[in-house]
Amino acid sequence: MMKTILLIGNNPVEKLVAKRLQDQFKLIEITSGDLTEEKAYADLPKDLTKMVSFVGPMDADLAMESFFAAVRQQSIKLDQVVMISTAGIDNEVVGQLDYPGIADVTEYLREQRYAIKIIDEEEIPYTIFRPVNVINEKLGTPFAINEGEKVPAGNVSHETIADFVVQAIQTSKYQNQSIALLETK
């Protein structure tokens, strides 16, 4: 029996992940609507075991609060959560990152930190990916940096982020870790 995975959010990485996992999992995608409202997650399948959040850039914290409220309300037992966040949430970046479309970077980073805290407090195995500047085209070799280590400002492609998400889902690699992602030339 195929496991059921929920993909939340609408961006190029979500589309790549959905395409790569569609033959291995029963996919449920919530890509539109107000993801900060609990009703967005009404009627989740009882056999849901995994969730990947591509929510953002803003209000990721509100979306996670609403999602987990719905999960508790519906008595769903998840065994894995993966979230795409951003590098810079722990002042770990050496150099300058761009946050396109973000008017208030301080608030954005605060919301990302709080979303991660919400996930951590659920006590479900999780993986947080913190990409540096996200670009369309792959530039070089993918590189992962553990939490607590300095992260050089740089770039990472949608493709590389999707590769790491799929690997985390398929193998449980990076379980209970927060990993920065970038590419080196």
C-alpha positions as a printed NumPy array, in Angstrom:
array([[  0.   ,   0.   ,   0.   ],
       [  1.346,   3.423,  -0.952],
       [  1.969,   5.929,   1.804],
       [  0.166,   9.249,   1.554],
       [  2.145,  12.47 ,   1.486],
       [  0.81 ,  16.032,   1.628],
       [  2.598,  18.812,  -0.245],
       [  1.609,  22.306,   0.933],
       [  2.402,  25.435,  -1.063],
       [  2.884,  26.413,  -4.655],
       [  6.362,  27.013,  -6.025],
       [  8.761,  25.44 ,  -8.536],
       [ 10.312,  23.118,  -5.931],
       [  6.883,  21.738,  -4.98 ],
       [  6.194,  20.919,  -8.625],
       [  9.539,  19.105,  -9.   ],
       [  9.029,  17.121,  -5.79 ],
       [  5.485,  16.14 ,  -6.801],
       [  6.712,  14.902, -10.174],
       [  9.505,  12.837,  -8.6  ],
       [  7.342,  11.248,  -5.888],
       [  4.126,  10.65 ,  -7.836],
       [  4.915,   6.989,  -8.602],
       [  5.983,   6.122,  -5.05 ],
       [  3.378,   7.897,  -2.927],
       [ -0.251,   8.834,  -2.998],
       [  0.13 ,  12.609,  -3.336],
       [ -2.217,  15.212,  -1.93 ],
       [ -1.377,  18.776,  -2.927],
       [ -2.732,  21.946,  -1.337],
       [ -1.373,  24.673,  -3.572],
       [ -3.981,  27.407,  -3.284],
       [ -6.312,  29.037,  -0.804],
       [ -5.508,  30.638,   2.52 ],
       [ -2.977,  28.221,   3.987],
       [ -3.026,  30.135,   7.28 ],
       [ -6.607,  28.973,   7.938],
       [ -7.315,  25.6  ,   9.54 ],
       [-10.145,  25.01 ,   7.054],
       [ -7.526,  24.738,   4.28 ],
       [ -6.61 ,  21.393,   5.835],
       [-10.135,  20.067,   6.403],
       [-10.743,  16.47 ,   5.436],
       [ -7.14 ,  15.309,   5.347],
       [ -6.889,  11.601,   4.522],
       [ -6.638,   9.395,   7.614],
       [ -3.719,   7.516,   6.062],
       [ -1.615,  10.688,   5.737],
       [  1.888,   9.949,   7.047],
       [  4.151,  12.686,   5.655],
       [  3.911,  16.428,   5.011],
       [  6.238,  18.736,   3.091],
       [  5.787,  22.49 ,   3.508],
       [  6.719,  24.839,   0.69 ],
       [  4.642,  27.619,   2.292],
       [  5.785,  31.178,   2.109],
       [  7.524,  33.345,   1.924],
       [  5.39 ,  35.059,   4.597],
       [  3.065,  33.524,   7.202],
       [  4.745,  30.109,   7.357],
       [  4.23 ,  30.209,  11.121],
       [  0.478,  30.754,  10.808],
       [  0.238,  28.005,   8.197],
       [  2.038,  25.518,  10.468],
       [ -0.172,  26.436,  13.447],
       [ -3.287,  25.842,  11.353],
       [ -1.978,  22.654,   9.763],
       [ -1.067,  21.02 ,  13.076],
       [ -4.352,  22.132,  14.661],
       [ -6.134,  20.314,  11.816],
       [ -3.909,  17.245,  12.229],
       [ -4.714,  17.062,  15.95 ],
       [ -8.431,  17.682,  15.319],
       [ -8.534,  14.84 ,  12.792],
       [ -6.333,  12.479,  14.866],
       [ -3.81 ,  12.022,  12.071],
       [ -0.512,  10.359,  12.959],
       [  2.342,  11.777,  10.911],
       [  5.728,  10.072,  10.825],
       [  7.651,  12.816,   9.004],
       [  7.545,  16.551,   8.332],
       [  9.84 ,  18.389,   5.913],
       [  9.91 ,  22.18 ,   5.66 ],
       [ 11.644,  24.468,   3.21 ],
       [ 12.669,  27.538,   5.203],
       [ 15.574,  29.891,   4.479],
       [ 19.191,  30.388,   5.4  ],
       [ 19.736,  33.309,   7.738],
       [ 17.281,  32.352,  10.469],
       [ 20.123,  31.774,  12.929],
       [ 22.448,  34.568,  11.768],
       [ 24.598,  31.81 ,  10.291],
       [ 25.17 ,  33.344,   6.852],
       [ 28.526,  34.895,   6.014],
       [ 27.861,  37.493,   3.329],
       [ 24.643,  38.948,   1.964],
       [ 21.535,  36.966,   1.014],
       [ 18.724,  38.309,  -1.11 ],
       [ 15.139,  37.915,   0.058],
       [ 13.18 ,  38.849,  -3.094],
       [  9.694,  40.158,  -2.478],
       [ 10.248,  40.479,   1.275],
       [  9.609,  43.993,   2.58 ],
       [ 10.41 ,  43.219,   6.232],
       [ 13.274,  40.705,   6.424],
       [ 13.353,  40.758,  10.244],
       [  9.677,  39.752,  10.432],
       [ 10.136,  37.14 ,   7.705],
       [ 12.997,  35.472,   9.581],
       [ 11.036,  35.619,  12.845],
       [  8.069,  33.872,  11.2  ],
       [ 10.362,  31.2  ,   9.758],
       [ 11.936,  30.566,  13.188],
       [  8.506,  30.291,  14.788],
       [  7.255,  27.872,  12.103],
       [ 10.262,  25.649,  12.816],
       [  9.599,  25.855,  16.565],
       [  5.999,  24.746,  15.97 ],
       [  7.227,  21.738,  13.983],
       [  9.835,  20.853,  16.61 ],
       [  7.267,  20.987,  19.417],
       [  5.043,  18.45 ,  17.629],
       [  7.694,  15.803,  18.373],
       [  7.392,  14.263,  14.912],
       [ 10.557,  13.382,  12.994],
       [ 11.351,  16.44 ,  10.887],
       [ 13.832,  17.891,   8.437],
       [ 14.271,  21.606,   7.849],
       [ 16.038,  22.726,   4.69 ],
       [ 17.467,  26.261,   4.715],
       [ 18.415,  27.234,   1.153],
       [ 20.541,  30.279,   0.395],
       [ 19.541,  32.455,  -2.618],
       [ 17.222,  30.294,  -4.737],
       [ 17.776,  30.364,  -8.495],
       [ 16.283,  28.596, -11.51 ],
       [ 19.365,  26.961, -13.055],
       [ 21.744,  24.575, -11.324],
       [ 25.221,  26.138, -11.011],
       [ 27.382,  23.486,  -9.436],
       [ 27.774,  20.716,  -6.908],
       [ 25.071,  20.478,  -4.212],
       [ 26.336,  21.033,  -0.698],
       [ 24.666,  20.603,   2.71 ],
       [ 25.799,  22.409,   5.861],
       [ 24.724,  21.296,   9.322],
       [ 22.941,  23.532,  11.783],
       [ 25.292,  25.629,  13.884],
       [ 27.915,  25.921,  11.166],
       [ 28.574,  29.113,   9.211],
       [ 26.962,  29.236,   5.761],
       [ 28.537,  31.204,   2.92 ],
       [ 26.129,  33.37 ,   0.956],
       [ 25.58 ,  31.81 ,  -2.42 ],
       [ 23.011,  30.203,  -4.654],
       [ 21.062,  26.961,  -4.847],
       [ 18.705,  25.795,  -7.573],
       [ 15.132,  24.584,  -7.355],
       [ 16.413,  21.25 ,  -8.698],
       [ 18.942,  20.813,  -5.893],
       [ 16.397,  21.673,  -3.203],
       [ 13.978,  19.139,  -4.722],
       [ 16.745,  16.497,  -4.766],
       [ 17.335,  16.953,  -1.033],
       [ 13.602,  16.887,  -0.216],
       [ 13.079,  13.675,  -2.18 ],
       [ 16.109,  12.082,  -0.525],
       [ 14.803,  13.044,   2.922],
       [ 11.386,  11.538,   2.15 ],
       [ 12.704,   8.346,   0.563],
       [ 15.487,   7.569,   3.042],
       [ 14.76 ,   9.553,   6.225],
       [ 18.241,  11.015,   5.79 ],
       [ 18.627,  14.311,   7.662],
       [ 16.003,  13.265,  10.22 ],
       [ 15.636,  15.785,  13.054],
       [ 18.131,  18.116,  11.4  ],
       [ 18.173,  21.63 ,  10.024],
       [ 20.36 ,  21.719,   6.93 ],
       [ 21.511,  24.714,   4.876],
       [ 21.623,  24.082,   1.123],
       [ 23.844,  25.67 ,  -1.515],
       [ 25.754,  24.84 ,  -4.673],
       [ 29.467,  25.283,  -5.219],
       [ 31.128,  25.817,  -8.578]])
